């Protein structure tokens, strides 16, 4: 989980965010969702990542039921040293198409998450 925190963090913010010391992982398999929350040395939340995939039931060529991924979303937030949060959202709403791609929105600054 430590890799997820560092891998998604934009390089220009590497030394401006609070480094987590503890991680919690929560999964909901029926919703295809995972949430990771991390805390600093004082127990305050300093990182959060939420990922989910929406699926759609279809039928294959032989009329057997199957599921296709149709939407993916990951919202990740890091707390800056001065208390503000940066949020990064990555999504794809074209997973069921041959030319699917991921879209990364610009970083958003917020006071809370």
C-alpha positions as CSV (number, residue, x, y, z in Angstrom):
1,X,0.0,0.0,0.0
2,X,3.0,2.2,0.6
3,X,3.7,1.9,-3.1
4,X,0.3,3.2,-4.1
5,X,0.8,6.3,-2.0
6,X,4.1,7.1,-3.6
7,X,3.4,5.9,-7.1
8,X,0.4,8.1,-7.7
9,X,1.8,11.2,-6.0
10,X,2.8,13.8,-8.6
11,X,6.6,14.4,-8.3
12,X,6.4,18.2,-7.6
13,X,4.5,17.4,-4.4
14,X,6.7,14.6,-3.1
15,X,8.2,16.8,-0.3
16,X,5.1,18.9,0.3
17,X,2.8,16.1,1.7
18,X,2.6,14.4,5.0
19,X,4.1,10.9,4.9
20,X,1.8,8.2,6.3
21,X,2.9,5.7,9.0
22,X,-0.2,3.4,9.1
23,X,-2.6,2.2,6.4
24,X,-6.1,0.7,6.4
25,X,-7.5,-1.2,3.5
26,X,-11.3,-1.7,3.1
27,X,-12.7,-3.8,0.2
28,X,-16.3,-4.4,-1.0
29,X,-16.1,-7.2,-3.5
30,X,-19.7,-7.0,-4.5
31,X,-19.3,-3.4,-5.4
32,X,-15.8,-3.9,-7.0
33,X,-14.5,-1.2,-4.7
34,X,-11.4,-0.7,-2.6
35,X,-10.6,2.2,-0.2
36,X,-7.2,2.8,1.3
37,X,-6.8,5.3,4.2
38,X,-3.6,6.2,5.8
39,X,-2.7,8.2,8.9
40,X,0.2,10.3,10.1
41,X,2.1,9.8,13.4
42,X,-0.5,11.7,15.3
43,X,-3.4,9.5,14.0
44,X,-4.8,12.1,11.6
45,X,-5.8,11.1,8.1
46,X,-3.2,12.1,5.5
47,X,-4.0,10.0,2.4
48,X,-7.0,8.4,0.9
49,X,-7.6,6.4,-2.3
50,X,-10.9,5.0,-3.5
51,X,-11.1,2.8,-6.6
52,X,-14.2,1.2,-8.1
53,X,-15.2,-0.6,-11.3
54,X,-18.8,-0.6,-12.7
55,X,-19.8,-3.8,-14.5
56,X,-22.6,-4.5,-16.9
57,X,-24.2,-7.9,-17.5
58,X,-24.3,-8.9,-21.2
59,X,-24.5,-12.1,-23.2
60,X,-21.7,-13.6,-25.2
61,X,-22.1,-14.9,-28.7
62,X,-23.3,-18.2,-27.4
63,X,-25.9,-16.4,-25.2
64,X,-24.0,-17.2,-21.9
65,X,-24.2,-14.4,-19.3
66,X,-21.0,-12.5,-18.8
67,X,-19.9,-9.2,-17.2
68,X,-18.0,-6.4,-18.9
69,X,-16.2,-3.6,-17.1
70,X,-17.8,-0.4,-18.3
71,X,-16.5,2.3,-16.0
72,X,-13.3,2.7,-13.8
73,X,-12.6,5.5,-11.3
74,X,-9.8,6.2,-8.8
75,X,-9.9,9.3,-6.6
76,X,-6.7,9.8,-4.6
77,X,-6.0,12.6,-2.0
78,X,-2.9,13.6,-0.1
79,X,-2.8,16.1,2.7
80,X,-0.2,18.9,2.3
81,X,2.1,20.0,5.1
82,X,0.0,23.2,5.6
83,X,-3.3,21.2,5.9
84,X,-4.8,21.6,2.4
85,X,-5.5,18.5,0.3
86,X,-4.6,17.8,-3.3
87,X,-6.9,15.4,-5.1
88,X,-6.3,13.5,-8.3
89,X,-9.1,11.8,-10.3
90,X,-8.4,9.1,-13.0
91,X,-11.4,7.5,-14.8
92,X,-12.4,5.7,-18.0
93,X,-16.0,5.4,-19.2
94,X,-15.0,3.5,-22.3
95,X,-13.7,0.2,-20.9
96,X,-16.1,-1.8,-23.0
97,X,-14.8,-0.4,-26.3
98,X,-11.7,-1.4,-28.3
99,X,-10.1,2.1,-28.0
100,X,-10.6,2.5,-24.3
101,X,-8.4,5.0,-22.5
102,X,-7.8,6.6,-19.1
103,X,-8.5,10.2,-18.4
104,X,-6.6,12.1,-15.7
105,X,-8.2,15.3,-14.5
106,X,-6.0,18.2,-13.3
107,X,-5.1,18.3,-9.6
108,X,-7.7,19.9,-7.4
109,X,-6.9,21.7,-4.2
110,X,-9.4,21.5,-1.4
111,X,-9.6,22.3,2.3
112,X,-11.2,18.9,3.2
113,X,-11.9,15.6,1.5
